[in-house]
Amino acid sequence: MMENIIFRNFLGGKGLKLTKERTAVLSEVYSFHGHFEPEYLYSRIKGSGSKASRASVYRTLSLLVECGLVKRVTRTDKGNIYEHTYGHSHHDHMICDICGEIIEFFSEKLEKLQDEICEKNSFIGSSHALEIRGRCKKCRM
């Protein structure tokens, strides 16, 4: 897995090692596609028979975000929601304020508009995160 190599190199640059616990967290993060909370990730790791403490899950997630393999999507009243990013194309999110559903979307028009705004302001953008909050179809009924 390329993400293992990327993470190992990142950790090495910080004088850290890719431990069994960090490997368990990384493997679990990349074993599914979806948004997740750290507690959900912890319970999946525990249920799979791998060993990683709750603290290790949170610390490793912070390292994965810093490394660029994972991104914090949003913050809810329960905590942060994450997704893995390596190997996935850029997208934005609509988040339901009632049920918490997260809908991924991509708009070429929005991307172009952002590029035009940057150009108009002599700004070179390196990344962005668009989050639209509201109510999903189910919660509007």
N, C-alpha and C positions, 0 to 999 in steps of 0.2 A: 504494500500500500504506500503510495506516494506521500500521503499525509503523515505516515510514520517517519519517513525520511525528513520531511520538512520540519516536523516537531522535534525530532532528535537534533537536527542542526541548530534550530532555534534555542533549544535548551543548552546545547553545548556552548553556544555563544554567551550564555548567561552563567556558565560554570555549573549547570545542573545536569542531572542524568535522566534518561527515560526509564523510570522505575516500572515495576510490575503494576503498581496502582495507577500510574499515569497512562500506561498502555491500556489498562482495562477501561479507563474513562474514555480515551481516544477511540478505542475499538467500539465501545457502546454508542458513542456519539455518531460514528459513521456507519453503524449497523442498520440505521433506519433513516428515512427522510421525513422530517417533520419538525415542528416547533416543540420545544421541551422546557420544562422547569428543572432546576437542579435536583429537586426532591424526586421527580419522576425518573431522572437519570440514575440517581442513587438507588432507587428501588429496583430498576432494571438490572443494574450491576449486581446488587445483592441477590436478586432472583436467578441470575445466570450462574451463580456459584463463584464468580470472580470476587476478589477481595479488594475493596477500596473503602476507606472510611468516608463518612459524610464530609469531613473537613478536607480530605484529599480531593473529593469531587469538586468542591467549591474552589479550592486552590488551583486545581488543574484547569477548570473552566476559565479562570482568570488568565492563566498562561496561554490557553488556546485562543482566547480573544486577543491578547497581546500579540500572539504569533500570526493572527489573521486567518486561522482555520475555522474559527467559530465567531459568530457575531451576536451581540445582544439585539434582539428584535424590538422589544418593548419592556416596560416595567408595569406590573400590575400591583394590586393591593396585596397579592401573595408573594411578589418578588419579581425577579427578572425572567424573561422568556428568551431562549436562545435558538439558534439554528446553525448547522454547519454550512460553510460557504465554499470550501474547496471543491472544484469540479462542477459548480452550479453557476448558472448565469445570473447576472444582476436582476433583481426584482424589488418591488416595493410592497407595502402591506396596508390592508384595511383591517381595522380591529374593532370588533363589536364591544361597546361599553357595557352591554348587558350580560352576554354569555361568554365573552372572551374569544369568540371565534376569530381566527386570523386567516384572511384571504390574501393570497399572493397575486400580484398582477404586474404586468410590464406594459408601458406605454411609450412607443417610439416618439409620439408627439411631445410627451412630457420630457423625455430625454433631450430631444432637440431644443425645446424651450429653455431647459436648464443650460445647455451649451451656449445658446444665444445670449442668455442673461450674463453668463460668465464672460463671454467675449465682449459684450457691450460695456462691462465694468473692468476690462483689462485684468481679469482674474482667471487663474488656471485652477480648475477644480480637480481634486484627486479622488473624491468619493462623495456620496450623499446617501441619506436615508430619508425616504418619504413615508410618513405614517398618517393615514387618514383614519380618524376615530369617528364612530357613529353607531348605528344600529343595523344589524344584518337583517335579511329578509324575514327570517324566523322570528326575531325579537320585535319586529315592527307590527306583527299581527296581534 
